[in-house]
Amino acid sequence: MTTVAKLIDTTLCIGCKACEVACQEWNDQEFTLGTFDGTYQTMPDLAPNFWNLIKFNEFERDGQLSWLMSKYQCMHCADPGCLRACPAPGAIVQLKNGIVDFVHDNCIGCGYCITGCPFDVPRLSPVSKKVYKCSLCSDRTSVGMTPACIKTCPTSCLTFGARDELLRKAEIRAETLRADGDADAGIYNPEGVGGTNVIYVLREASAPQKYGLPKDPTIPWTLSLWKGPVKWLGSLVLAGGILGTFFHYIRFGPREYKDESDRPENPAV
């Protein structure tokens, strides 16, 4: 199956927030009323019932103040840290088309996926005790439809399709921007997570942190240690204990008492 992706050309985003509304409506999310804190940004951050946020990042260029718009959501990593961290079988799945989805019936609410995500995306609901994030509209894409946010974007800032094709399109767009004077334009597709299925075209590609994106995201080393050597060592110790008990029984047999006075008063049942 073809790996799919979403391309976000931040240079075309006008901050209209149509994608936010479409996401809320399609996923039947409860409306959340924010408070004005001096920015046009809808919410200060993602929430269990708010998976798609347009960030308004102030940026000064040539003495003029402007915004670097960025769409903040799950990146659908090729090597997802949330999936690596999750201890509940089947709670997080990576579909054949590359989409990383949550199966909430299997979620135990431990929150380990949150610590495993280098983009700080999953959010734990205090009500349902389940973790939520953007699913890239897996229910729509599974039947040949495009994600709701892409369907509603008025500036063609968002594109959905085959990942290889979108990477070529992103590179062509970046080359055009560089030719037009934006020498630092480029693609955000971090290799620290094996690449992502949400790809950005950035005018300031050498400084993705200006867009609220981590510069070199990687899966935490503590997770690799826990799910790697520590896990295998623990399994080895457990297996060694079981084998030791078995061989001790084979060699010495069950414990025998010479007389009733040697028998414990309250023997284990």
C-alpha positions as CSV (number, residue, x, y, z in Angstrom):
1,M,0.0,0.0,0.0
2,T,1.2,3.5,-0.8
3,T,2.4,5.6,2.1
4,V,0.3,8.8,2.4
5,A,1.3,12.1,3.7
6,K,0.1,15.7,4.3
7,L,2.1,18.6,2.9
8,I,1.8,21.9,4.8
9,D,3.2,24.9,2.8
10,T,3.5,27.4,5.6
11,T,4.2,30.2,3.1
12,L,0.6,30.0,1.9
13,C,-1.1,29.8,5.3
14,I,-3.2,32.9,6.1
15,G,-4.2,31.8,9.5
16,C,-7.9,31.6,8.7
17,K,-8.4,28.6,11.0
18,A,-10.8,26.8,8.6
19,C,-8.8,23.6,9.2
20,E,-9.3,23.9,12.9
21,V,-13.1,24.2,12.5
22,A,-13.2,21.3,10.0
23,C,-11.3,19.1,12.4
24,Q,-13.6,19.9,15.3
25,E,-16.7,19.3,13.3
26,W,-15.7,16.1,11.6
27,N,-14.4,14.5,14.8
28,D,-17.5,15.8,16.8
29,Q,-15.4,17.6,19.3
30,E,-16.9,19.7,22.1
31,F,-16.5,23.4,21.4
32,T,-13.9,25.0,23.7
33,L,-14.0,28.7,24.4
34,G,-10.6,30.2,24.9
35,T,-9.5,33.5,26.5
36,F,-7.8,36.4,24.7
37,D,-4.2,36.6,25.8
38,G,-2.8,39.1,23.3
39,T,-2.6,36.8,20.3
40,Y,-4.8,35.7,17.4
41,Q,-4.0,32.1,18.1
42,T,-7.2,30.1,18.9
43,M,-5.8,28.1,21.9
44,P,-2.5,28.3,23.7
45,D,-1.9,24.6,23.1
46,L,-3.4,21.3,21.9
47,A,-6.0,19.6,24.1
48,P,-7.7,16.2,24.3
49,N,-10.6,17.6,22.3
50,F,-8.5,20.0,20.1
51,W,-6.1,18.2,17.8
52,N,-5.2,20.8,15.2
53,L,-3.8,24.2,16.1
54,I,-2.6,27.0,13.9
55,K,0.3,28.7,15.7
56,F,0.9,32.4,15.2
57,N,4.6,32.9,15.7
58,E,5.8,36.5,15.6
59,F,8.9,37.1,13.5
60,E,10.9,40.2,12.7
61,R,12.3,40.4,9.2
62,D,13.9,43.5,7.6
63,G,12.6,45.6,10.5
64,Q,9.0,44.5,10.0
65,L,7.0,42.3,12.3
66,S,5.2,39.4,10.6
67,W,3.9,35.9,11.5
68,L,5.3,32.5,10.7
69,M,2.2,30.4,10.6
70,S,2.5,26.7,11.4
71,K,-0.1,23.9,11.7
72,Y,0.6,22.0,15.0
73,Q,-0.7,18.4,15.1
74,C,0.5,14.8,15.2
75,M,3.4,14.3,12.7
76,H,2.6,10.6,12.0
77,C,6.3,9.6,12.3
78,A,7.7,6.8,10.3
79,D,9.3,5.6,13.6
80,P,6.7,6.8,16.1
81,G,7.9,7.2,19.7
82,C,4.4,7.0,21.0
83,L,4.0,3.5,19.6
84,R,7.4,2.4,21.0
85,A,6.5,3.6,24.4
86,C,2.9,2.2,24.6
87,P,2.7,-0.9,26.9
88,A,-0.9,-1.7,25.9
89,P,-1.2,-4.1,23.0
90,G,-3.2,-2.6,20.2
91,A,-3.7,0.8,21.8
92,I,-1.5,2.5,19.1
93,V,-1.3,1.1,15.6
94,Q,0.6,2.2,12.5
95,L,-1.5,1.5,9.4
96,K,-0.1,0.2,6.2
97,N,-0.4,3.6,4.6
98,G,1.8,5.1,7.4
99,I,-0.9,6.8,9.5
100,V,-0.4,6.4,13.3
101,D,-3.8,5.9,15.0
102,F,-5.0,5.4,18.5
103,V,-7.5,2.6,19.4
104,H,-9.1,4.0,22.5
105,D,-10.8,0.8,23.5
106,N,-7.3,-0.6,24.2
107,C,-5.9,2.5,25.8
108,I,-5.1,2.2,29.5
109,G,-4.4,5.9,30.1
110,C,-0.8,5.4,31.4
111,G,0.5,8.4,29.4
112,Y,3.7,6.7,28.3
113,C,3.0,7.7,24.7
114,I,3.1,11.3,25.8
115,T,6.7,10.9,27.1
116,G,7.7,9.0,23.9
117,C,6.6,11.8,21.5
118,P,9.4,14.3,20.7
119,F,6.7,16.7,19.4
120,D,4.7,16.8,22.6
121,V,1.4,16.0,20.8
122,P,-0.7,13.4,22.6
123,R,-3.0,14.7,25.3
124,L,-4.6,12.8,28.2
125,S,-8.2,13.5,28.9
126,P,-9.0,13.9,32.6
127,V,-12.5,12.8,31.9
128,S,-12.2,9.6,29.9
129,K,-8.6,8.8,31.0
130,K,-7.7,8.1,27.4
131,V,-5.1,9.8,25.2
132,Y,-6.1,11.6,22.0
133,K,-4.4,13.2,19.0
134,C,-4.9,13.8,15.2
135,S,-5.7,10.6,13.4
136,L,-5.1,12.2,9.9
137,C,-8.8,11.4,9.5
138,S,-8.1,7.6,9.1
139,D,-11.8,7.0,8.9
140,R,-12.0,9.3,5.8
141,T,-8.7,8.2,4.1
142,S,-9.6,4.5,4.5
143,V,-12.5,5.1,2.0
144,G,-10.6,7.3,-0.4
145,M,-11.5,10.7,1.0
146,T,-9.0,13.4,2.0
147,P,-8.7,14.6,5.6
148,A,-11.3,17.2,6.7
149,C,-8.7,20.0,7.3
150,I,-7.4,19.6,3.7
151,K,-10.8,19.6,2.2
152,T,-11.6,23.0,3.7
153,C,-8.3,24.9,3.2
154,P,-9.0,27.9,0.9
155,T,-5.3,28.7,-0.1
156,S,-4.1,25.2,-1.1
157,C,-1.7,25.4,1.9
158,L,-2.6,21.8,2.6
159,T,-2.2,18.9,0.2
160,F,-2.8,15.2,0.8
161,G,-1.5,12.3,-1.3
162,A,1.3,9.8,-1.9
163,R,4.3,10.7,0.3
164,D,7.0,10.4,-2.4
165,E,5.0,12.6,-4.7
166,L,4.5,15.2,-2.0
167,L,8.2,15.2,-1.1
168,R,9.0,16.0,-4.8
169,K,6.3,18.8,-4.8
170,A,7.8,20.2,-1.5
171,E,11.3,20.3,-3.0
172,I,10.1,22.1,-6.1
173,R,8.3,24.7,-4.0
174,A,11.4,25.2,-1.8
175,E,13.5,25.7,-4.9
176,T,11.0,28.3,-6.2
177,L,11.2,30.2,-2.9
178,R,15.0,30.2,-2.9
179,A,15.0,31.5,-6.5
180,D,12.6,34.3,-5.3
181,G,15.1,35.4,-2.6
182,D,14.2,33.2,0.3
183,A,17.6,31.6,0.5
184,D,16.8,29.6,3.7
185,A,13.6,28.0,2.4
186,G,13.5,24.2,2.7
187,I,11.6,21.1,3.9
188,Y,11.0,20.0,7.4
189,N,11.1,16.1,7.4
190,P,13.2,15.2,10.4
191,E,15.2,12.0,10.1
192,G,15.5,11.6,13.9
193,V,12.1,9.9,13.8
194,G,12.6,8.2,10.4
195,G,10.9,11.0,8.6
196,T,7.4,12.1,9.0
197,N,4.1,11.8,7.1
198,V,3.3,15.4,7.8
199,I,5.8,17.4,5.8
200,Y,6.4,21.2,6.0
201,V,7.7,23.7,3.5
202,L,9.3,26.5,5.7
203,R,10.6,29.9,4.6
204,E,13.1,29.7,7.6
205,A,14.0,26.0,7.3
206,S,17.3,26.3,9.3
207,A,15.3,27.5,12.4
208,P,12.2,25.4,12.6
209,Q,11.9,26.4,16.3
210,K,10.6,29.7,15.1
211,Y,7.5,27.8,13.9
212,G,7.2,25.9,17.2
213,L,8.8,22.8,15.7
214,P,11.8,21.0,17.4
215,K,15.0,21.4,15.4
216,D,16.3,17.8,15.7
217,P,13.5,15.7,17.2
218,T,14.5,12.2,18.4
219,I,12.9,9.5,20.4
220,P,14.1,9.8,24.0
221,W,17.1,7.6,24.8
222,T,15.5,6.6,28.1
223,L,12.7,5.0,26.1
224,S,15.2,3.0,23.9
225,L,16.9,1.9,27.1
226,W,13.7,0.9,28.8
227,K,12.2,-1.0,25.8
228,G,15.6,-2.4,24.9
229,P,18.3,-3.6,27.3
230,V,16.3,-3.1,30.5
231,K,13.3,-5.0,29.1
232,W,15.5,-7.9,27.9
233,L,17.5,-7.9,31.2
234,G,14.3,-8.1,33.2
235,S,13.0,-10.9,31.1
236,L,16.3,-12.8,31.5
237,V,16.2,-12.4,35.3
238,L,12.6,-13.6,35.4
239,A,13.4,-16.6,33.2
240,G,16.5,-17.3,35.3
241,G,14.4,-17.4,38.5
242,I,11.9,-19.8,37.0
243,L,14.6,-22.1,35.6
244,G,16.5,-22.0,39.0
245,T,13.3,-22.9,40.8
246,F,12.6,-25.8,38.4
247,F,16.1,-27.3,38.6
248,H,16.2,-26.9,42.4
249,Y,13.0,-28.9,42.5
250,I,14.3,-31.6,40.1
251,R,17.5,-32.0,42.2
252,F,16.2,-31.8,45.7
253,G,12.5,-32.6,45.3
254,P,9.8,-31.3,47.6
255,R,10.7,-30.3,51.1
256,E,10.3,-33.1,53.7
257,Y,9.9,-32.8,57.4
258,K,11.4,-35.3,59.9
259,D,8.5,-35.0,62.3
260,E,5.5,-32.8,63.0
261,S,7.6,-30.4,65.2
262,D,9.5,-29.3,62.1
263,R,6.4,-28.4,60.2
264,P,5.4,-24.7,60.2
265,E,2.4,-23.8,62.4
266,N,0.7,-22.0,59.4
267,P,1.9,-23.7,56.3
268,A,1.2,-21.9,53.0
269,V,-1.9,-23.3,51.2
